[in-house]
Amino acid sequence: MNTKSHRRRATAALCAGILVLAACGDDDDEAADTTAGGEAPATSGGAETMAPTTMAGTMAPTSMAGTMAPTSMAGTMAPTTGPGTSAPTTESGSTPPAGSMELAEGEVFVTGSSTVEPISIRVGELANEMSGGALQVAVEGPGTGDGFEAFCGGGADIADASRQIEEEEIALCEENGVEYIELEIAIDGLTMLTNPANEAITCLDIPALYALTGPESEGLSNWSDATDLATELESAYADVLPDAPLDISAPGEESGTYDTYLEFAIADLAEERGTDEVMRADYSSSGNDNLIVDGIEASESSLGFVGFAYFTAEGDALKAIEVDGGEGCVAPTEETISSGEYPFSRSLYIYVSAAAAEDNPAVASYVDLYLSEAGLATVSETGYVDLPDDRIQATIDTWTGR
């Protein structure tokens, strides 16, 4: 079976027969009215892919990126299942099991990170299933940066984020009177990738990654072209860079994953060398993680990075590059990501509008479900890493104590 077919089957299993709707544009576009769905690991498609028609036979609304998206089954209203109140909390301050929750009817709009998007989609599907369609959740994944722009402008109830909110985004929220609740919900490992055919590369350190992808590598078209810079930076891997085309596929500047990569692999050396803290501009960039995966799989000497879930969804079609952060090579696994041993581990978040949570019972219900046992189980179901118990409790305490 080819990888695209494998990915489509994996998505069908993940979505359990539910067609999802989302904007599949850059990892940060403006919010659009889409319904409980979006880019998830192991799906096919991209910014130029036409989606199936809706159940009524009409084309679904286009996203902000111009992508036709399928309509979710959650888009149909069903009778309500209760008086429309949010789920209660237990005396210990934790949310009750999902089976005992009474979900409010209404609509919730979530935008932001394409990395967090699959988790929010699955929780939205649970909300739809448990409420009989009364609680509808629209999820899109344009990216962390554009998600915060929409959220801080008052255009969304919740922002998914693959990094913490930045100062200029905080200022935008303050300017527009948007107060928020930051909730850590999972751990991810930003995963460096190549094609399994690229046998020469098994591990790279920060200097080598800077030499290959940083601002001083612009114009380098071959892995070995970076050898001199990697040597100058005292990389332990300068001599292993092969004589092969360097085909880079990675997120664009609007992506939270891009921002995280700069923090991990570029910023310190760029500051030390007096250069811009950016990636080289001449690479194949996309906000659609599946297009990035396709690009990495298409070249036998590729280089790129996405979230851990997108790697695990591909099976043997991709090879993870171990990262040497100064203490030896470490492969991304659930264990090394959870412990922080993997140098490129990071937290994933949702940011909830305090006003929306107060004024719209559906928003509070959705977050209650997100932090329930069933909701938190979607983290591992979608390929990410569970928070340790103490951090889960801290998140729950933050939410219940709002």
NUKEMAR-781926 format. One record per residue (C-alpha): residue number from 1; x, y, z. Coordinates in pm, whole numbers, plus 32768, in hexadecimal, padded with zeros to 4 digits. Layout:
residues N
k,x,y,z
NUM,X,Y,Z
...
//
This chain:
residues 402
k,x,y,z
1,8000,8000,8000
2,808C,8158,7FAA
3,80BC,8257,80BD
4,7FA3,8338,804E
5,7EAB,8214,8058
6,7F39,81B0,81AA
7,7F05,830E,8227
8,7D9F,8320,81A8
9,7D4A,81D6,8254
10,7DE8,8249,8395
11,7D1A,8384,838A
12,7BDC,82C3,834B
13,7C20,81F5,847F
14,7C72,8328,854F
15,7B3D,83E4,84EC
16,7A5C,82B1,851D
17,7996,82FF,83E5
18,7969,846F,842D
19,79BB,855E,8314
20,7A6F,8688,83A2
21,7A79,87EF,8335
22,7B9E,88D9,8365
23,7C79,89D8,82BF
24,7DB0,8927,823E
25,7E7B,8A5F,81FB
26,7FB6,8ADD,829F
27,7FF6,8A8B,840C
28,7F5C,8BE1,8451
29,7E3E,8C75,837C
30,7D18,8D49,83E4
31,7BF3,8C93,8483
32,7AEE,8C05,8398
33,799E,8B65,83D8
34,79EB,89F3,83C0
35,7957,88CE,847B
36,79FB,87D7,856D
37,7B24,8770,849C
38,7C6A,87CE,83F6
39,7DC9,8758,83AA
40,7E1C,8626,8474
41,7F3A,8532,8466
42,7F1C,8430,8357
43,7E2F,84EE,8276
44,7E71,854A,8111
45,7E2E,8695,806D
46,7EAD,87F6,807D
47,7E71,895C,801F
48,7E15,88FF,7EBA
49,7D48,87C4,7EFC
50,7BD6,87BD,7EAE
51,7B0A,8719,7FBF
52,79DB,8638,7FA0
53,7883,86D2,7F85
54,77A6,86EE,80B6
55,768D,85FD,8108
56,75A2,86E2,8048
57,767E,86CA,7F14
58,76F6,8833,7F25
59,785B,88A2,7F47
60,78CB,88FB,80A5
61,793D,8A5D,80F4
62,7A9F,8AB4,8090
63,7BA3,8AFA,8199
64,7C66,8C3D,81B4
65,7D7A,8B92,80EF
66,7C8C,8B3F,7FD6
67,7C73,89CE,802F
68,7B31,8914,7FF9
69,7AE4,8857,8138
70,79EE,873F,8181
71,78C9,8771,8267
72,78BF,86B7,83B1
73,779D,85E1,8422
74,77AD,86B6,855C
75,7722,87D4,848D
76,75C0,8752,84B5
77,74F8,87C6,85DC
78,7457,86BD,86BA
79,7370,86CF,87E5
80,7414,874A,891F
81,746F,8654,8A2F
82,7440,872A,8B63
83,73F5,8880,8BEC
84,752B,8913,8B4A
85,7607,8937,8C7B
86,777B,88F8,8C8C
87,77FF,87BD,8D31
88,7838,87D3,8EA8
89,7988,8799,8F48
90,79D8,86A5,905B
91,7A29,870D,91BE
92,7B9C,86D4,9177
93,7B8D,87D6,9061
94,7BB5,86DC,8F44
95,7AB6,86AD,8E31
96,79D9,8577,8E45
97,79EB,8450,8D54
98,7962,84A9,8BFD
99,7847,83AD,8C1C
100,77B2,8470,8D3F
101,77CB,85C4,8C99
102,76A0,868C,8C2B
103,7709,875E,8B01
104,766E,88AA,8AA6
105,75E2,88E3,894D
106,7679,89EE,8872
107,779D,8A3B,878D
108,7914,8A5D,87CF
109,7A1B,8AE3,86E1
110,7B85,8A73,8706
111,7CA5,8AF3,8632
112,7E20,8AEA,863A
113,7F30,89E5,8638
114,7F21,88CF,8536
115,7FEA,8800,862D
116,7EE1,8816,873E
117,7DC4,880B,8644
118,7D9E,868C,863B
119,7D69,8683,87B4
120,7C65,8798,87AA
121,7BB7,86EC,8687
122,7B9B,85A4,8742
123,7B15,864E,887B
124,7A1B,8700,879A
125,79B0,85B1,870E
126,797F,852E,886F
127,78AC,865E,88C0
128,77D6,861F,878F
129,77AC,84AE,87E3
130,775A,84EA,8952
131,7667,8608,8914
132,75B6,856D,87EC
133,762A,868D,8715
134,75B6,879F,8802
135,771B,8811,884C
136,77C1,886C,8704
137,7935,88BA,86F4
138,79D6,895A,85C2
139,7B50,8927,85B9
140,7C4C,89B4,84C3
141,7DC6,89A3,84C0
142,7E58,8AD1,840D
143,7F72,8ADF,850D
144,7FCF,8B6B,865E
145,8026,8CCD,85F2
146,7EF6,8D0B,851A
147,7E22,8C58,861D
148,7E8E,8D4C,872A
149,7E4B,8E6D,863D
150,7CE3,8DFB,8611
151,7CB7,8D9E,8780
152,7D47,8EE3,8808
153,7C6C,8FA1,8714
154,7B3A,8F01,87B3
155,7AFC,8E19,868E
156,7B18,8CC7,873B
157,7AB5,8C1E,887F
158,7BF5,8B52,889F
159,7D52,8B65,8808
160,7E1E,8A29,87DB
161,7F92,8A6C,8806
162,80D5,89A9,87D7
163,818D,8AB2,88A0
164,8138,8BAD,89AE
165,809D,8CF8,8952
166,819E,8E04,88FB
167,81B8,8F6A,8977
168,8126,900E,8842
169,8002,8F1C,884A
170,7FC9,8F63,89BA
171,7FC4,90D6,8963
172,7EC6,9099,884E
173,7DE5,8FD9,893F
174,7E01,90F2,8A3F
175,7DB8,91F8,8937
176,7C77,9143,88DC
177,7C14,90EE,8A40
178,7C3C,8F77,8A0C
179,7C93,8EC6,8B50
180,7CFC,8D5C,8B32
181,7D46,8C21,8BF5
182,7E83,8B65,8B91
183,7E63,89EB,8BAD
184,7F82,88F9,8B69
185,7EE8,87C0,8AD1
186,7FF9,86E2,8A3C
187,8169,86B6,89E8
188,81F6,86A4,8888
189,834A,8659,87F9
190,83A6,8735,86D0
191,8428,861B,85F6
192,8549,8640,8500
193,850A,8564,83D3
194,85A3,84D7,8298
195,8556,83C6,81A0
196,85B3,8265,8211
197,868C,824D,80D6
198,8772,8359,8169
199,884E,8261,8222
200,896B,8358,825D
201,889F,8426,8355
202,8836,838F,84A1
203,8886,84A7,8599
204,88CE,861C,8586
205,8930,8723,8686
206,88C3,888E,869D
207,89F1,8919,85DC
208,89AE,8829,84BC
209,883C,8886,84B2
210,8899,89F6,84B2
211,8992,89BC,8398
212,8889,8907,82CA
213,8755,89DD,830E
214,87C5,8B29,83A5
215,87E1,8C81,8307
216,894A,8C47,8299
217,88F0,8B10,81D1
218,8826,8BC4,80C8
219,887E,8B42,7F70
220,8917,89FB,7FE7
221,8880,88EA,7F0F
222,8941,87BC,7F8C
223,8966,872A,80EA
224,8AE0,8732,80CC
225,8AD7,88A3,806C
226,8A98,88E4,81DF
227,8BD1,882A,824E
228,8CB0,895E,8266
229,8BB7,8A24,8338
230,8B6E,88F5,8412
231,8CE4,88C8,8448
232,8D0C,8A38,84A1
233,8BF3,8A0F,859F
234,8CA6,88DC,862E
235,8B93,87E7,85D7
236,8BE6,867F,8626
237,8B29,861B,84EC
238,8BCC,86F9,83E6
239,8C7B,85D1,8343
240,8B42,84FC,8318
241,8A7F,85EE,823C
242,8A50,852E,80F6
243,8A8D,8598,7F91
244,8919,859F,7F43
245,880E,86A3,7EF2
246,8792,8761,8024
247,8618,876D,7FFC
248,857C,881E,8128
249,8407,8813,8175
250,8393,88C3,82B2
251,828C,89AC,8347
252,827C,8B19,82DF
253,82B9,8C50,83B0
254,8152,8C65,8429
255,816F,8B15,84D3
256,81A3,8AE0,8646
257,8276,89B1,85EB
258,8356,8A96,851C
259,8379,8B7F,8648
260,83D2,8A59,8727
261,84D8,89DD,8631
262,857B,8B36,862F
263,858A,8B29,87AB
264,8620,89CC,87AD
265,870F,89D1,8685
266,874B,8B31,8603
267,8726,8C4B,86FF
268,8859,8C1E,87DD
269,8953,8BF1,86C2
270,88B2,8D07,85F3
271,88D1,8DF7,8718
272,8A37,8D8C,8755
273,8A91,8DC0,85E8
274,89CC,8F03,85BC
275,88DA,8E7B,84BB
276,875F,8E7D,84A2
277,86A7,8D7A,8573
278,85F6,8CDE,844A
279,8609,8BA8,8374
280,8699,8BC1,8218
281,858C,8C3D,812A
282,85CF,8B49,800E
283,8519,8A14,8087
284,83C3,897B,8046
285,82E2,8A0E,8153
286,817B,89B8,81A3
287,8080,89DD,82BB
288,7FEC,888E,825A
289,80AA,8786,831E
290,8040,8675,822D
291,80D9,872F,8108
292,821B,874B,81D1
293,8213,85D5,820E
294,81D4,8597,809D
295,8300,866F,8044
296,83E5,85B3,8131
297,836F,8464,80AC
298,839A,84D4,7F41
299,8513,850C,7F55
300,8610,83FF,7FB4
301,86F2,850A,804E
302,85ED,85E6,80F5
303,85F3,86A9,823A
304,84D0,8739,82FA
305,840D,8740,843D
306,82A7,871F,84BE
307,81FC,86BF,8603
308,822F,8562,868D
309,80D0,84EA,8634
310,8105,852E,84C3
311,8242,845B,84CE
312,81A6,8333,8584
313,807C,8334,8497
314,8162,82EA,8371
315,81FD,81AB,83F3
316,8332,8142,832E
317,8302,824B,8221
318,83CC,8346,82ED
319,850C,8331,83BB
320,8537,8401,84F5
321,868D,84A2,851C
322,8712,848A,867D
323,8774,85D8,871A
324,88B6,8611,87D9
325,887A,8733,88C4
326,89D3,8712,895D
327,89A1,85D0,8A1E
328,8998,84D6,8903
329,8897,8469,8802
330,8730,8443,8878
331,8614,83BA,87A4
332,84B4,8448,87C8
333,83DD,834A,8882
334,82BB,836B,8973
335,83AC,832A,8A92
336,84BE,8421,8A2B
337,83C1,852E,89D1
338,8305,8505,8B1A
339,8444,8511,8BE9
340,84D5,8638,8B29
341,8607,8569,8ACE
342,85B8,85A8,8960
343,8646,8708,8928
344,8527,877C,884C
345,840A,872C,893E
346,8301,883B,8968
347,81B1,8879,8A0F
348,8069,889E,8953
349,7F56,8989,89CA
350,7DF6,8A04,899F
351,7D9F,8B6E,89F5
352,7C34,8BA3,8A5D
353,7B86,8CF1,8A4B
354,7B16,8D3D,8BAF
355,79EA,8DFD,8B2E
356,7983,8CE4,8A45
357,79A1,8BE6,8B5E
358,78C6,8CC4,8C39
359,77C3,8D27,8B36
360,77A8,8BEC,8A62
361,7762,8AA9,8B24
362,77C9,89E0,89F1
363,792E,8A62,8A0E
364,7946,8A02,8B7D
365,78B2,88AB,8B2F
366,79AE,8871,8A19
367,7AD4,88C6,8AFA
368,7A45,87F3,8C14
369,7A3A,86D1,8B20
370,7B98,8722,8AA4
371,7C1D,86FB,8C08
372,7B4E,85C7,8C5B
373,7BDF,8469,8C55
374,7B4E,8428,8AFC
375,7BC3,8579,8A79
376,7D26,8551,8AF6
377,7D30,83F3,8A60
378,7D1F,8493,8907
379,7E83,8515,8938
380,7F1C,83BC,890F
381,7E0C,8351,881B
382,7E7C,8461,872C
383,7FED,840E,8754
384,8067,8506,8859
385,80EF,84D3,89B7
386,8025,84EB,8AF9
387,8081,85E7,8C02
388,8100,855E,8D4E
389,7FF1,8546,8E58
390,8067,8679,8F16
391,8058,8752,8DDF
392,7F03,86CB,8D80
393,7E87,8727,8EDC
394,7F22,8881,8EBE
395,7E63,88B6,8D79
396,7D1D,883E,8E13
397,7D54,891D,8F43
398,7D90,8A49,8E61
399,7C4C,8A06,8DA7
400,7B6E,89BD,8ED4
401,7C00,8AE2,8F95
402,7BC4,8BE0,8E81
//
